[in-house]
């Protein structure tokens, strides 16, 4: 829930049709009923909408959130990064090394207001 609150507080945040709230409301074409809503960051449509917001903010149509692996203590662990420019290793603003896709997305939303492309 805390990550969802961070998302809504980000300057780049906006509700998009298709997003889901933690209360189970799906955003329609007319928006949400009045009240404080928190996005469901486990919902694939919500994460997809956030990627769309990030693409709008950056002007980069190939921006994506990707999973990669790094070795740690002889084990491979999955990590998440925000990348662009068609390269799997062209990270945006050092936005890499996150433990979840949602954490990468929300941190990118928070940074998006300061991006210069």
Secondary structure, 3 states (H helix, E strand, C coil): CHHHHHHHHCCCCCCCCCCEECCCCECECCECCCCCCCECCCCHHHHHHHHHHHHHHHCCCCCEEEEEEEEECCEEEEEEEEECCCCCCCEEEEEEEECCHHHHHHHHHHHHCCCCC
